[in-house]
């Protein structure tokens, strides 16, 4: 009375296109959790017998015709006489008709699907392989997007820091009314050097005049010139350092701004250098499903195992008959 069932079998492996990157950026992505792990290769094995896969298959194939369609017997078709056709009941029945067996040694996964018609078993097997491949494609797209988005965010952040550093330098120049305080300080130092030289010459001339002509009328003029040079030298020194209006603090602020721009420039170059490998790694680090054995269209029913079932029933009932006979005796 049991209706014959046909089994379609296929074998596949889930592989990575390339191992995780050993570059510095690849290490950074690994620390952030973006790179692939070996556990990702078991995603299809876990997805095919799941409720999500059943819902996806039900939208593609007429499972009602596959699991009933007037071909199954009362005990093996869906829904059974005592069932109402709920999704959970369908999932329990689906779990009996779809088997996924993974070989840890070879890494090959065998997918077995059974139905009352050979074409139905074949279509179910092929559809499950297709939706498993689609799930890997979505996972690849998300991993690729995460990796590239992470690198792009680093580039955008470095660009913004570079722009902010340049804005700070522009604001400093507008506020202090000088392009480069360091260049200004160089000119001030050169001016102080010239004043110091003139002051030394003036003092030497005064000393020589006092020695040779103490009563010379040029001594007061020379003394006034020396005083003027000393005051000018003190004024120029005050412009360089020692007062609130000196240029030394401005040089320190300007150097800090230039260092910030230099650091942001190097960070931008590093981020740009990392973006290209990130895109390359995202393209390489892909999971893909490779079918080792394509699903077949069975020409002979494998289930149920009629002789085995009859033998088991005969053996069990014989033991029951023997026990009953002994108790009765």
C-alpha positions as a LaTeX table, in Angstrom:
\begin{tabular}{lrrr}
\hline
Residue & $x$ (\AA) & $y$ (\AA) & $z$ (\AA) \\
\hline
Unk1 & 0.00 & 0.00 & 0.00 \\
Unk2 & 3.03 & 2.36 & 0.33 \\
Unk3 & 3.46 & 4.54 & $-2.77$ \\
Unk4 & 6.91 & 4.40 & $-4.41$ \\
Unk5 & 9.19 & 7.41 & $-3.88$ \\
Unk6 & 12.03 & 8.54 & $-6.13$ \\
Unk7 & 15.27 & 10.01 & $-4.77$ \\
Unk8 & 17.42 & 12.56 & $-6.59$ \\
Unk9 & 20.96 & 12.99 & $-5.32$ \\
Unk10 & 23.59 & 15.66 & $-5.87$ \\
Unk11 & 26.92 & 16.62 & $-4.30$ \\
Unk12 & 28.50 & 20.03 & $-3.88$ \\
Unk13 & 31.22 & 21.90 & $-2.04$ \\
Unk14 & 31.34 & 25.49 & $-0.75$ \\
Unk15 & 34.69 & 27.15 & $-1.34$ \\
Unk16 & 36.41 & 30.47 & $-1.02$ \\
Unk17 & 37.79 & 32.18 & $-4.07$ \\
Unk18 & 40.95 & 33.06 & $-2.12$ \\
Unk19 & 42.28 & 32.75 & 1.43 \\
Unk20 & 42.06 & 35.77 & 3.72 \\
Unk21 & 44.49 & 38.55 & 2.80 \\
Unk22 & 47.82 & 38.69 & 4.64 \\
Unk23 & 48.29 & 42.41 & 3.93 \\
Unk24 & 48.16 & 45.04 & 6.63 \\
Unk25 & 44.71 & 46.13 & 5.50 \\
Unk26 & 43.57 & 42.52 & 5.46 \\
Unk27 & 44.72 & 42.20 & 9.05 \\
Unk28 & 42.81 & 45.35 & 9.91 \\
Unk29 & 39.66 & 43.94 & 8.31 \\
Unk30 & 40.15 & 40.67 & 10.16 \\
Unk31 & 40.35 & 42.56 & 13.45 \\
Unk32 & 37.13 & 44.37 & 12.57 \\
Unk33 & 35.36 & 41.07 & 11.79 \\
Unk34 & 34.86 & 41.72 & 8.08 \\
Unk35 & 36.95 & 38.93 & 6.60 \\
Unk36 & 35.65 & 35.44 & 5.88 \\
Unk37 & 35.91 & 32.60 & 8.34 \\
Unk38 & 35.90 & 28.89 & 7.64 \\
Unk39 & 32.50 & 28.63 & 9.33 \\
Unk40 & 30.98 & 30.50 & 6.38 \\
Unk41 & 31.43 & 27.41 & 4.22 \\
Unk42 & 28.77 & 25.60 & 6.27 \\
Unk43 & 26.15 & 28.26 & 5.61 \\
Unk44 & 24.50 & 26.38 & 2.74 \\
Unk45 & 24.42 & 23.13 & 4.68 \\
Unk46 & 22.53 & 24.91 & 7.45 \\
Unk47 & 20.32 & 26.91 & 5.09 \\
Unk48 & 18.92 & 24.13 & 2.88 \\
Unk49 & 17.08 & 22.23 & 5.63 \\
Unk50 & 15.81 & 25.45 & 7.24 \\
Unk51 & 12.38 & 27.08 & 7.28 \\
Unk52 & 13.72 & 29.96 & 5.17 \\
Unk53 & 14.69 & 27.55 & 2.42 \\
Unk54 & 11.28 & 25.89 & 2.60 \\
Unk55 & 9.56 & 29.27 & 2.26 \\
Unk56 & 11.77 & 30.13 & $-0.73$ \\
Unk57 & 11.11 & 26.79 & $-2.43$ \\
Unk58 & 7.37 & 27.06 & $-1.83$ \\
Unk59 & 7.38 & 30.34 & $-3.78$ \\
Unk60 & 9.06 & 28.61 & $-6.73$ \\
Unk61 & 7.70 & 25.06 & $-6.84$ \\
Unk62 & 4.19 & 23.65 & $-6.27$ \\
Unk63 & 5.10 & 21.60 & $-3.22$ \\
Unk64 & 1.46 & 20.64 & $-2.76$ \\
Unk65 & 1.60 & 18.67 & $-6.03$ \\
Unk66 & 5.05 & 17.30 & $-5.21$ \\
Unk67 & 4.07 & 15.88 & $-1.83$ \\
Unk68 & 0.56 & 14.78 & $-2.78$ \\
Unk69 & $-0.75$ & 15.28 & $-6.30$ \\
Unk70 & $-2.76$ & 12.06 & $-6.08$ \\
Unk71 & 0.38 & 9.91 & $-6.24$ \\
Unk72 & 1.05 & 9.32 & $-2.56$ \\
Unk73 & $-0.64$ & 6.91 & $-0.22$ \\
Unk74 & $-2.66$ & 8.05 & 2.76 \\
Unk75 & 0.18 & 7.62 & 5.27 \\
Unk76 & 3.07 & 9.18 & 3.31 \\
Unk77 & 1.53 & 12.14 & 1.51 \\
Unk78 & 1.10 & 15.67 & 2.82 \\
Unk79 & $-1.09$ & 16.64 & 4.46 \\
Unk80 & $-1.91$ & 13.38 & 6.20 \\
Unk81 & $-5.55$ & 12.73 & 7.10 \\
Unk82 & $-4.94$ & 13.95 & 10.67 \\
Unk83 & $-3.07$ & 17.13 & 9.60 \\
Unk84 & $-4.46$ & 20.52 & 8.65 \\
Unk85 & $-1.63$ & 21.67 & 6.34 \\
Unk86 & 0.07 & 24.19 & 8.64 \\
Unk87 & 3.53 & 25.49 & 7.80 \\
Unk88 & 5.13 & 23.72 & 10.76 \\
Unk89 & 3.57 & 20.45 & 9.66 \\
Unk90 & 4.90 & 21.09 & 6.16 \\
Unk91 & 8.35 & 21.82 & 7.61 \\
Unk92 & 8.38 & 18.51 & 9.50 \\
Unk93 & 7.39 & 16.71 & 6.31 \\
Unk94 & 9.98 & 18.69 & 4.31 \\
Unk95 & 12.68 & 17.65 & 6.81 \\
Unk96 & 11.87 & 14.02 & 6.01 \\
Unk97 & 12.06 & 14.56 & 2.24 \\
Unk98 & 15.27 & 16.65 & 2.18 \\
Unk99 & 18.48 & 15.28 & 3.67 \\
Unk100 & 21.85 & 17.06 & 3.79 \\
Unk101 & 24.88 & 14.95 & 4.70 \\
Unk102 & 28.28 & 16.62 & 5.05 \\
Unk103 & 31.55 & 14.70 & 4.94 \\
Unk104 & 34.09 & 16.39 & 7.19 \\
Unk105 & 36.98 & 14.49 & 5.62 \\
Unk106 & 36.36 & 15.40 & 1.97 \\
Unk107 & 34.35 & 18.57 & 2.54 \\
Unk108 & 31.70 & 17.33 & 0.10 \\
Unk109 & 28.02 & 17.70 & 0.97 \\
Unk110 & 25.43 & 15.26 & $-0.41$ \\
Unk111 & 21.88 & 16.53 & $-0.97$ \\
Unk112 & 19.12 & 13.93 & $-1.26$ \\
Unk113 & 15.54 & 14.87 & $-2.14$ \\
Unk114 & 12.61 & 12.46 & $-2.47$ \\
Unk115 & 9.19 & 12.81 & $-4.10$ \\
Unk116 & 6.48 & 10.63 & $-5.62$ \\
Unk117 & 7.57 & 11.53 & $-9.17$ \\
Unk118 & 11.16 & 11.45 & $-10.49$ \\
Unk119 & 10.82 & 14.86 & $-12.15$ \\
Unk120 & 9.59 & 16.34 & $-8.88$ \\
Unk121 & 12.56 & 14.98 & $-6.91$ \\
Unk122 & 14.94 & 16.34 & $-9.56$ \\
Unk123 & 13.29 & 19.78 & $-9.64$ \\
Unk124 & 13.35 & 20.02 & $-5.85$ \\
Unk125 & 17.05 & 19.13 & $-5.72$ \\
Unk126 & 18.02 & 21.58 & $-8.45$ \\
Unk127 & 15.95 & 24.38 & $-6.89$ \\
Unk128 & 17.60 & 23.87 & $-3.51$ \\
Unk129 & 21.03 & 24.16 & $-5.13$ \\
Unk130 & 19.95 & 27.36 & $-6.87$ \\
Unk131 & 18.63 & 29.05 & $-3.74$ \\
Unk132 & 21.72 & 27.93 & $-1.83$ \\
Unk133 & 23.88 & 29.61 & $-4.45$ \\
Unk134 & 21.70 & 32.74 & $-4.22$ \\
Unk135 & 22.20 & 32.82 & $-0.44$ \\
Unk136 & 25.97 & 32.73 & $-0.97$ \\
Unk137 & 25.66 & 35.54 & $-3.51$ \\
Unk138 & 23.86 & 37.73 & $-0.96$ \\
Unk139 & 26.48 & 36.92 & 1.63 \\
Unk140 & 29.22 & 37.84 & $-0.85$ \\
Unk141 & 27.55 & 41.14 & $-1.67$ \\
Unk142 & 27.23 & 42.04 & 1.99 \\
Unk143 & 30.84 & 41.10 & 2.79 \\
Unk144 & 32.06 & 42.99 & $-0.28$ \\
Unk145 & 30.00 & 46.03 & 0.66 \\
Unk146 & 31.22 & 45.95 & 4.28 \\
Unk147 & 34.89 & 45.75 & 3.29 \\
Unk148 & 34.74 & 48.47 & 0.67 \\
Unk149 & 32.49 & 50.65 & 2.84 \\
Unk150 & 34.96 & 50.37 & 5.72 \\
Unk151 & 37.87 & 51.44 & 3.49 \\
Unk152 & 35.81 & 54.21 & 1.88 \\
Unk153 & 34.85 & 55.55 & 5.30 \\
Unk154 & 38.53 & 55.70 & 6.22 \\
Unk155 & 39.27 & 57.67 & 3.04 \\
Unk156 & 36.40 & 60.09 & 3.66 \\
Unk157 & 37.48 & 60.60 & 7.27 \\
Unk158 & 41.07 & 61.29 & 6.19 \\
Unk159 & 39.85 & 63.71 & 3.52 \\
Unk160 & 37.76 & 65.61 & 6.08 \\
Unk161 & 40.73 & 65.84 & 8.45 \\
Unk162 & 42.85 & 67.17 & 5.60 \\
Unk163 & 40.22 & 69.80 & 4.73 \\
Unk164 & 39.86 & 70.84 & 8.38 \\
Unk165 & 43.64 & 71.18 & 8.76 \\
Unk166 & 43.84 & 73.40 & 5.67 \\
Unk167 & 40.94 & 75.52 & 6.93 \\
Unk168 & 42.68 & 76.00 & 10.28 \\
Unk169 & 45.83 & 77.17 & 8.51 \\
Unk170 & 43.82 & 79.65 & 6.42 \\
Unk171 & 42.05 & 81.00 & 9.51 \\
Unk172 & 45.39 & 81.40 & 11.27 \\
Unk173 & 46.86 & 83.37 & 8.34 \\
Unk174 & 43.82 & 85.64 & 8.15 \\
Unk175 & 43.87 & 86.25 & 11.88 \\
Unk176 & 47.62 & 86.89 & 12.23 \\
Unk177 & 47.96 & 88.66 & 8.84 \\
Unk178 & 51.00 & 86.63 & 7.85 \\
Unk179 & 51.48 & 83.78 & 5.42 \\
Unk180 & 54.30 & 81.97 & 7.20 \\
Unk181 & 55.51 & 83.07 & 10.67 \\
Unk182 & 58.67 & 81.07 & 10.15 \\
Unk183 & 59.62 & 83.13 & 7.10 \\
Unk184 & 58.80 & 86.29 & 9.01 \\
Unk185 & 61.01 & 85.18 & 11.88 \\
Unk186 & 63.88 & 84.58 & 9.45 \\
Unk187 & 63.59 & 88.13 & 8.14 \\
Unk188 & 63.44 & 89.44 & 11.72 \\
Unk189 & 66.56 & 87.55 & 12.66 \\
Unk190 & 68.36 & 88.91 & 9.61 \\
Unk191 & 67.27 & 92.44 & 10.56 \\
Unk192 & 68.49 & 91.92 & 14.13 \\
Unk193 & 71.79 & 90.64 & 12.76 \\
Unk194 & 72.23 & 93.76 & 10.63 \\
Unk195 & 71.34 & 96.02 & 13.57 \\
Unk196 & 73.77 & 94.16 & 15.80 \\
Unk197 & 76.50 & 94.59 & 13.19 \\
Unk198 & 75.77 & 98.32 & 12.86 \\
Unk199 & 75.68 & 98.63 & 16.64 \\
Unk200 & 79.06 & 96.94 & 16.96 \\
Unk201 & 80.57 & 99.22 & 14.30 \\
Unk202 & 79.06 & 102.30 & 15.97 \\
Unk203 & 80.47 & 101.32 & 19.38 \\
Unk204 & 83.86 & 100.67 & 17.85 \\
Unk205 & 83.85 & 104.07 & 16.13 \\
Unk206 & 82.80 & 105.77 & 19.37 \\
Unk207 & 85.57 & 104.07 & 21.31 \\
Unk208 & 88.11 & 104.99 & 18.64 \\
Unk209 & 86.95 & 108.63 & 18.53 \\
Unk210 & 87.09 & 108.96 & 22.31 \\
Unk211 & 90.62 & 107.57 & 22.26 \\
Unk212 & 91.92 & 109.76 & 19.45 \\
Unk213 & 89.79 & 112.89 & 19.79 \\
Unk214 & 88.09 & 113.12 & 23.17 \\
Unk215 & 86.82 & 116.62 & 22.45 \\
Unk216 & 85.32 & 115.77 & 19.05 \\
Unk217 & 81.91 & 117.27 & 18.36 \\
Unk218 & 80.76 & 114.01 & 16.69 \\
Unk219 & 80.76 & 112.05 & 19.94 \\
Unk220 & 77.19 & 113.10 & 20.95 \\
Unk221 & 75.87 & 112.13 & 17.53 \\
Unk222 & 77.62 & 108.77 & 17.70 \\
Unk223 & 76.25 & 108.22 & 21.21 \\
Unk224 & 72.71 & 109.03 & 20.02 \\
Unk225 & 73.11 & 106.62 & 17.12 \\
Unk226 & 74.23 & 103.86 & 19.48 \\
Unk227 & 71.24 & 104.48 & 21.77 \\
Unk228 & 68.88 & 104.39 & 18.79 \\
Unk229 & 70.39 & 101.13 & 17.54 \\
Unk230 & 70.15 & 99.57 & 21.01 \\
Unk231 & 66.48 & 100.55 & 21.31 \\
Unk232 & 65.75 & 99.23 & 17.82 \\
Unk233 & 67.52 & 95.96 & 18.61 \\
Unk234 & 65.55 & 95.58 & 21.85 \\
Unk235 & 62.33 & 96.30 & 19.95 \\
Unk236 & 63.10 & 93.68 & 17.31 \\
Unk237 & 63.99 & 91.13 & 19.99 \\
Unk238 & 60.63 & 91.82 & 21.64 \\
Unk239 & 58.91 & 91.08 & 18.36 \\
Unk240 & 60.62 & 87.68 & 18.16 \\
Unk241 & 60.21 & 86.46 & 21.75 \\
Unk242 & 59.61 & 87.54 & 25.32 \\
Unk243 & 56.33 & 89.46 & 24.98 \\
Unk244 & 52.68 & 88.65 & 24.35 \\
Unk245 & 52.88 & 90.15 & 20.88 \\
Unk246 & 56.04 & 88.28 & 19.89 \\
Unk247 & 56.12 & 85.89 & 16.97 \\
Unk248 & 57.44 & 82.87 & 18.88 \\
Unk249 & 54.01 & 81.65 & 20.12 \\
Unk250 & 52.60 & 82.17 & 16.64 \\
Unk251 & 55.39 & 80.05 & 15.20 \\
Unk252 & 54.51 & 77.26 & 17.65 \\
Unk253 & 50.83 & 77.43 & 16.69 \\
Unk254 & 51.68 & 77.50 & 13.00 \\
Unk255 & 54.03 & 74.52 & 13.29 \\
Unk256 & 51.30 & 72.56 & 15.12 \\
Unk257 & 48.85 & 73.32 & 12.32 \\
Unk258 & 51.37 & 72.30 & 9.69 \\
Unk259 & 52.04 & 69.04 & 11.52 \\
Unk260 & 48.32 & 68.34 & 11.65 \\
Unk261 & 48.08 & 68.90 & 7.91 \\
Unk262 & 51.08 & 66.67 & 7.29 \\
Unk263 & 49.67 & 63.87 & 9.44 \\
Unk264 & 46.26 & 64.14 & 7.78 \\
Unk265 & 47.93 & 64.09 & 4.35 \\
Unk266 & 49.82 & 60.91 & 5.21 \\
Unk267 & 46.64 & 59.36 & 6.63 \\
Unk268 & 44.80 & 60.21 & 3.42 \\
Unk269 & 47.53 & 58.64 & 1.27 \\
Unk270 & 47.49 & 55.53 & 3.45 \\
Unk271 & 43.69 & 55.26 & 3.24 \\
Unk272 & 43.78 & 55.67 & $-0.54$ \\
Unk273 & 46.47 & 52.99 & $-0.79$ \\
Unk274 & 44.30 & 50.67 & 1.32 \\
Unk275 & 41.10 & 51.24 & $-0.66$ \\
Unk276 & 42.36 & 49.49 & $-3.79$ \\
Unk277 & 43.52 & 46.32 & $-1.97$ \\
Unk278 & 40.22 & 46.34 & $-0.07$ \\
Unk279 & 38.30 & 46.25 & $-3.32$ \\
Unk280 & 40.57 & 43.53 & $-4.67$ \\
Unk281 & 40.21 & 41.46 & $-1.49$ \\
Unk282 & 36.44 & 41.92 & $-1.59$ \\
Unk283 & 36.36 & 40.54 & $-5.11$ \\
Unk284 & 38.60 & 37.60 & $-4.28$ \\
Unk285 & 37.20 & 36.59 & $-0.89$ \\
Unk286 & 33.97 & 35.17 & $-2.21$ \\
Unk287 & 32.10 & 32.04 & $-1.32$ \\
Unk288 & 30.78 & 30.05 & $-4.19$ \\
Unk289 & 28.92 & 26.78 & $-4.56$ \\
Unk290 & 30.54 & 24.26 & $-6.86$ \\
Unk291 & 28.40 & 21.30 & $-7.88$ \\
Unk292 & 30.50 & 18.14 & $-7.88$ \\
Unk293 & 27.68 & 15.79 & $-8.91$ \\
Unk294 & 24.65 & 17.27 & $-10.67$ \\
Unk295 & 21.18 & 16.17 & $-9.53$ \\
Unk296 & 19.85 & 13.17 & $-11.43$ \\
Unk297 & 16.40 & 12.19 & $-12.65$ \\
Unk298 & 15.84 & 8.80 & $-10.97$ \\
Unk299 & 14.31 & 6.03 & $-13.07$ \\
Unk300 & 13.75 & 3.63 & $-10.19$ \\
Unk301 & 12.03 & 4.16 & $-6.85$ \\
Unk302 & 14.34 & 3.74 & $-3.87$ \\
Unk303 & 11.71 & 4.23 & $-1.18$ \\
Unk304 & 10.06 & 2.71 & 0.64 \\
Unk305 & 12.28 & $-0.31$ & 1.28 \\
Unk306 & 9.46 & $-2.81$ & 0.84 \\
Unk307 & 11.29 & $-6.07$ & 1.52 \\
Unk308 & 13.14 & $-4.58$ & 4.49 \\
Unk309 & 9.96 & $-3.18$ & 5.99 \\
Unk310 & 8.06 & $-6.44$ & 5.46 \\
Unk311 & 10.91 & $-8.39$ & 7.06 \\
Unk312 & 11.00 & $-6.07$ & 10.06 \\
Unk313 & 7.22 & $-6.28$ & 10.52 \\
Unk314 & 7.28 & $-10.06$ & 10.19 \\
Unk315 & 10.13 & $-10.34$ & 12.70 \\
Unk316 & 8.50 & $-8.04$ & 15.24 \\
Unk317 & 5.06 & $-9.67$ & 14.96 \\
Unk318 & 6.61 & $-13.14$ & 15.22 \\
Unk319 & 8.35 & $-12.16$ & 18.46 \\
Unk320 & 5.09 & $-10.67$ & 19.69 \\
Unk321 & 3.22 & $-13.85$ & 18.77 \\
Unk322 & 5.86 & $-15.96$ & 20.54 \\
Unk323 & 5.69 & $-13.83$ & 23.71 \\
Unk324 & 1.90 & $-13.98$ & 23.70 \\
Unk325 & 1.95 & $-17.74$ & 23.20 \\
Unk326 & 4.38 & $-18.19$ & 26.09 \\
Unk327 & 2.33 & $-15.99$ & 28.39 \\
Unk328 & $-0.83$ & $-17.79$ & 27.40 \\
Unk329 & 0.83 & $-21.16$ & 27.99 \\
\hline
\end{tabular}
